Amino acid sequence: MGLAPPLAPPHTPLITWKPTSILPPLNYTEFVPLFHVPHRSCILTAGDDNWMHIFNFPAALSDCHLPLSPALSFAEGEMQYDYCWFPLMNSADPTSCVIASTTRDHPVHLWDAFTGELRCTYRPYNHLDEIFAAYSLAFQPDGSRLFCGFKNKVYIFDTDRPGRDCTVRETFKGKRGQKGIISSIAFGPHSSSLYACGTYSKSCGIYDDRDASLCSLLATPVYTTNFFVNFIVVILEFLEWWYL
């Protein structure tokens, strides 16, 4: 898809700020590091007013003057459940500068991080053939697929094929597996085969993407957030490297 030249300063994601007040009893703010780059950076935020904002991150804290003014703002249709940067985003390549988001009663949207325009949608359908919203999102590290969390299911879309075609993986079937709403999804930073799914039912499942198998199911003292599942998957990836 051809794009016009950037209409805003180039952005390179460093931190996503997520006010995790989507489902009760979430009532705090979570800072989630995504990935670091040697050049420019920015901050992506979302608020209860359904607007999303991108701020240029100052090169030095001494250059930070509050309040910050957003470099780009765009509105979603409803309250945001989750959002994430495309993992291979490069400000020198405008086609790679995109953000995925999911909101109440809407399909998954892919936004242009330069212009704020809607690039495309990924439309999950339920058993009644109705579109329903994902609760969590995560790109595979190579950017080829987008994982979307639902109750007892994960829908997987090919990033370059928007629409309704997807693969559905059940996390709970026949009273076995990981039960509950998938509240967060994370991949290991150095492996595309290992990923973790957290739930609001206080569990964290570790999955092997190669055969969709559940490797381990961990009980957690609280509902699992993006930070928690990222931490778990990094530890497990280290153990996998250590023992193999």
C-alpha positions in Angstrom: 0.0 0.0 0.0 1.5 3.3 -1.1 1.7 6.1 1.5 2.1 9.9 1.2 5.2 11.4 2.8 5.0 11.7 6.6 2.9 14.5 7.9 4.4 14.5 11.3 7.9 14.2 12.8 9.2 10.6 12.7 8.4 8.5 15.7 10.2 5.5 17.0 8.5 3.7 19.9 10.3 3.5 23.3 7.5 3.2 25.8 3.8 2.6 25.7 1.9 4.1 28.6 -1.2 2.1 29.4 -3.8 3.3 31.9 -5.0 -0.2 32.8 -8.5 0.8 34.0 -10.3 -1.2 31.4 -11.8 -4.0 33.4 -12.4 -3.9 37.2 -10.6 -3.9 39.6 -7.8 -2.2 37.5 -7.0 1.2 39.0 -3.4 2.0 38.4 -1.1 3.1 35.6 1.4 0.7 34.0 4.5 1.6 32.1 5.5 -1.1 29.6 8.9 -0.9 27.9 8.6 -2.2 24.3 11.9 -1.8 22.6 14.7 0.7 22.5 16.3 2.4 19.5 19.4 4.5 19.1 17.7 7.5 17.5 14.3 9.2 18.1 11.6 7.9 20.4 8.1 8.6 21.4 5.4 7.7 23.9 2.0 6.3 23.0 -0.9 7.0 25.5 -4.6 6.4 25.6 -7.2 7.9 27.9 -10.8 7.4 29.1 -11.9 10.0 26.5 -11.3 7.4 23.7 -8.4 9.4 22.2 -4.9 8.1 21.6 -1.9 10.4 21.6 1.7 10.2 20.4 4.3 12.4 22.2 7.9 13.0 21.1 10.1 11.7 23.9 12.8 14.3 24.7 16.5 13.3 24.1 17.3 14.5 27.7 15.2 15.0 30.8 16.4 18.6 30.9 14.6 19.2 27.6 11.3 18.0 29.0 8.8 20.8 29.6 5.4 20.0 31.1 2.8 19.7 29.9 3.9 17.9 26.8 2.0 18.5 23.6 1.1 15.5 21.4 2.7 15.3 18.0 -0.3 13.3 16.8 -3.8 12.5 18.2 -6.6 10.3 16.9 -9.8 9.0 18.2 -11.1 5.5 18.7 -14.7 4.6 18.6 -15.0 3.3 22.2 -12.9 2.7 25.3 -9.5 1.1 24.5 -8.9 -2.4 25.8 -5.3 -2.8 24.5 -2.9 -1.4 21.9 0.6 -2.2 20.7 3.3 -1.0 18.3 4.3 -2.9 15.2 7.6 -4.6 16.4 9.6 -3.8 13.3 8.6 -0.2 13.2 11.3 2.1 11.6 10.7 5.8 11.2 12.7 5.7 7.9 10.0 3.3 6.5 6.6 4.9 6.9 4.9 1.7 5.8 6.1 0.0 9.0 4.9 2.8 11.4 1.6 1.4 12.6 -0.2 0.8 15.9 -2.8 -1.9 16.5 -5.6 -1.2 18.9 -8.7 -3.0 20.2 -11.8 -1.2 21.7 -15.2 -2.2 23.0 -17.6 -3.4 20.4 -15.2 -2.8 17.5 -12.8 -4.9 15.4 -9.1 -4.6 15.7 -7.8 -1.4 14.1 -4.4 -0.8 12.5 -3.5 2.9 12.6 -0.9 4.9 10.7 1.5 6.4 13.3 2.4 9.3 11.0 -1.0 10.5 9.9 -3.5 8.9 12.4 -5.4 7.4 9.5 -7.0 3.9 9.7 -4.9 1.5 7.6 -7.1 -1.6 7.9 -9.2 -3.7 10.3 -9.0 -7.3 11.5 -12.5 -8.6 12.2 -13.0 -11.5 14.7 -16.4 -13.1 14.6 -18.0 -15.2 17.3 -20.2 -18.3 17.1 -23.2 -16.0 16.1 -21.2 -14.6 13.2 -21.1 -11.2 15.0 -18.0 -9.0 15.3 -16.7 -8.9 18.9 -13.8 -7.1 20.5 -10.5 -8.6 21.6 -9.3 -7.9 25.1 -5.6 -8.0 24.4 -3.1 -7.8 21.5 0.4 -8.8 20.6 2.4 -8.9 17.4 4.7 -11.8 16.8 8.3 -10.5 17.1 8.8 -10.8 13.3 5.6 -8.8 12.7 4.0 -11.5 10.5 1.0 -12.3 12.8 -1.2 -10.5 15.2 -2.4 -12.4 18.3 -5.8 -11.3 19.8 -7.0 -12.5 23.2 -10.6 -13.4 24.0 -12.4 -15.6 26.6 -10.9 -19.1 26.3 -9.6 -18.3 22.8 -6.8 -16.7 20.9 -7.4 -15.4 17.4 -4.4 -15.2 15.1 -4.4 -12.9 12.0 -1.8 -12.7 9.3 -0.7 -9.1 9.5 -0.7 -8.7 5.7 -4.2 -10.1 5.3 -6.7 -7.8 7.0 -10.3 -9.0 7.1 -11.9 -11.9 8.9 -9.7 -14.8 7.9 -7.8 -16.1 11.0 -6.8 -19.1 13.0 -8.6 -19.8 16.3 -6.9 -21.5 19.2 -8.9 -22.6 22.1 -7.1 -22.2 25.5 -9.8 -24.0 27.4 -11.7 -27.0 26.1 -13.3 -30.0 27.8 -12.6 -28.7 31.2 -8.9 -28.7 30.5 -6.5 -25.8 29.7 -6.4 -22.2 30.7 -9.8 -20.7 31.5 -10.8 -17.1 31.4 -10.4 -13.9 29.5 -7.0 -13.5 28.0 -6.0 -10.2 29.5 -2.4 -10.0 28.1 -0.2 -11.7 25.5 3.6 -11.5 25.3 6.4 -13.2 23.2 9.9 -13.8 24.2 12.2 -11.1 22.8 14.5 -13.6 21.1 12.2 -16.4 20.1 9.0 -16.5 18.0 8.0 -19.9 19.2 7.4 -19.2 22.9 4.6 -16.9 24.1 2.6 -16.4 27.3 -1.1 -15.6 27.9 -2.3 -14.0 31.1 -5.9 -14.0 32.3 -8.2 -12.1 34.6 -8.7 -15.5 36.3 -5.2 -15.2 37.9 -3.3 -17.6 35.6 -0.5 -17.4 33.1 -0.1 -20.0 30.4 3.1 -20.7 28.5 2.5 -21.9 24.9 4.6 -23.3 22.1 3.6 -21.6 18.9 4.9 -24.4 16.7 2.2 -26.8 17.8 -0.1 -24.5 19.9 0.5 -26.7 22.9 0.2 -25.5 26.5 3.7 -26.1 28.0 2.9 -24.8 31.5 0.1 -23.2 33.5 1.1 -21.0 36.4 -1.3 -19.7 39.1 -0.8 -16.1 39.9 -1.8 -14.2 43.1 -3.5 -11.4 41.0 -4.8 -10.9 37.5 -2.0 -10.8 35.0 -0.9 -7.6 33.2 1.3 -7.0 30.2 4.3 -6.3 32.4 3.8 -9.6 34.3 3.6 -11.9 31.2 6.5 -10.1 29.6 8.6 -10.8 32.7 7.5 -14.5 32.8 8.2 -15.2 29.1 11.7 -13.6 29.4 12.6 -15.8 32.4 11.3 -18.9 30.6 13.3 -18.0 27.5 16.4 -17.7 29.6 15.8 -21.1 31.2 15.2 -22.6 27.8 18.5 -21.3 26.5 20.3 -22.3 29.7 19.2 -25.9 29.7 19.4 -26.4 25.9 
